[in-house]
């Protein structure tokens, strides 16, 4: 008789911690339980909870991981969804923890024995540098597939990380800071205002390989939203709900964009009709280009300089507005001054004529005025009687 697993499952964060404690990836855990990786990810984020036999198997596996004092020796780990394209596009880099608030790597036994001391916690700059070193190389390659421009790809990633450093208190506590930075980089890379910049009016040299050029040309003919959805789903490896959430679209709309993008690529490149082949070709196309990101300290210094510039500009504009307001108040009248009334017509006085020859009537009037006494008529004085 099979015994049911009635013990409640641990919280989602504890589930993820137990999986990482056993050195298991989401794909490996899903293979053990016979479910998809998206299902395991939904369990660890709290969006869904297993039931029935799945709950029993999942609970027993978590209980065995919790009872294990140290991580077992396992084969090479498969990257999770968000780092799938990171490893495939940058095979030489060493993966680092993407969570900026994570403590430095220690031995598994020491981690299980006692929590890391408060003094061992990384500083904000160290956490930012770790996130940048882990995400920036792959993000540059992804931005290159989105835009087809090398300089714009590097600029997009640097701009995204500069914004992340300015808003680091918000990014540091985000459940997935890598997705936060990726969404910001994609938005900047796909901005339509770049077409008006002089440096981006002319196309850049295409890739040297003919197959890479063909794939990049097909990608650039897709609408930006289709291109982004295809890259997130078939390139990065996100699930359809996560792709829809990051592109700010509904799940049916994201599925429609994905199907149309795949159809457009398969129509021109039939050998890329399979998603696995398309994923591999996306990684190979981006890996052939030498796309290097700036160093983390340079990005942080650039972010701080930008913040200082805009702060000083805001202060200067505020001072100018205050000065203009003070000048207006000082020069404004302090009492009411009535307006000058319009002139009135005096009887007998002709209107002023324009310069030129006088008419006969004007000459007659002038002679009459000159003939009269300059002192006016004589006054009548009373005589005494």
Secondary structure, DSSP 8 states (H G I E B T S, - for coil): ------S----HHHHHHHHHHTT--HHHHHHHHTS-HHHHHHHHHTS----THHHHHHHHHHHHHHH-SS----------TTTHHHHHH-TTS------TT------HHHHHHS---GGGS--HHHHHHHHHHHHHHHHHHHHHHHHS-HHHHHHHHHHHHHHHHHTHHHHHTSTTHHHHHHHHHHHHHT-GGGGGSGGGSS-----SSHHHHHHHHHHHHS-HHHHHHHIIIIII---HHHHHHHTT--HHHHHHHHHHHHHHHHHH-GGG-SHHHHHHHHHHHHHTS------HHHHHHHHHHHHHHHHHHHHHHHHHHHHHHHHHHHHS-SS-----------TT------SS---HHHHHHHHHHHHS-TT-S--------
